[in-house]
Amino acid sequence: MPQTVPAASCQAYRVILPHSLFSPLAPHSIDRQVHVMAIPATDMDHASLIAPPSHQRAEAPSPCSFQERVRSRYHAFWYHLGERVAWSRGIYRERPAQELADLSGVQYERIASLQRRFRVRFEQRASQSTALRQYDYLDLLDQGWSALRLPRLAGGTVQDIGSSNFWYAPVLHTFFRPTALIGVEIEGHRMYINGYSRHDYAKGYIQDLPNTEFHIQDYRRYSSPASIITAWYPFVTPAPVLAWRLPLSLLAPHDLFSQVMRNLQPHGLFLMINHGRDEASIAASWCRKVGLAHYGSCELRSNVRPRLPPPILSCWMRAPV
């Protein structure tokens, strides 16, 4: 039986989870994109746009510079224009790779292990670039779940915050086996250089997944209960927001995590992945401020797509009354 790659530097404490927790990416491979009017941007996974580490404290965020405010207003113009136009060419489907090529020994070994354990072949429905990213996210989830000794669960509603074009929906579906899977993305109308939008891509990625939806909405105003809520690299500092060509008005970690708290069902889990320890520390401070209780956290190894700083996975629950 293949062994799970252990997570490094893991510090966690555990609480007993009730057994009823779940009961009651040519353009398609490099994933370049543009805003309306052909303003170039990048739309790979969040780890591809790592901003310089921020040492600001959540309690006293640093004021934005004049240059940052100008950039924010520029991005706001294109963001709101894209929302008004809401361009779509229809559903977009990638050309499947069928077989993965040019893998390193570490990549091959880890992907083969994940394929056996989860009975999945992402490359049969996605390009090699997308499939590698999907195996990467599956690897990170598997490491974190094992390190924190979380129980294997199935069923319930899984929500994902800031889903981009939801290229990793098959990962969440494979790992959590939910009754319902919902991706929520505030900028779902952003347009790619090939004329398709994020929404068009998302419809292709989720087309074959049962009970899976993609909502173009601000999660701060999305009210619906969930058993599991996931957030991959949520915005907690200004630099990543601007790197993603978004206005700083969308940076509202207190409101975001407050909505997580409201949507999370009793005994539910909020799973968050951050860029390194500095960002994770800032995000954790906001979680505690809104009343979420820390279950555990660990530093992960990027076996499939190495990156620095190493991602930090943390798990949160509603604080007991």
BELMO-V562332 format. One record per run of one state. SS is the DSSP state (a for helix, b for strand, c for the rest). FROM is the first residue (numbers start at 1). TO is the last residue. If there is no record, write none. Layout:
{{SS/FROM/TO} {SS/FROM/TO}}
This chain:
{{c/1/9} {b/10/12} {c/13/18} {a/19/21} {c/22/26} {a/27/30} {c/31/31} {b/32/35} {c/36/38} {b/39/42} {c/43/45} {a/46/49} {c/50/56} {b/57/57} {c/58/59} {b/60/60} {c/61/65} {a/66/85} {c/86/104} {a/105/118} {c/119/121} {a/122/124} {c/125/127} {a/128/147} {c/148/156} {b/157/161} {c/162/168} {a/169/176} {c/177/179} {b/180/185} {c/186/190} {b/191/192} {c/193/196} {b/197/197} {a/198/206} {c/207/211} {b/212/216} {c/217/218} {a/219/221} {c/222/225} {b/226/232} {c/233/237} {a/238/243} {c/244/247} {a/248/250} {c/251/252} {a/253/263} {b/264/275} {a/276/289} {c/290/291} {b/292/299} {c/300/310} {b/311/318} {c/319/321}}
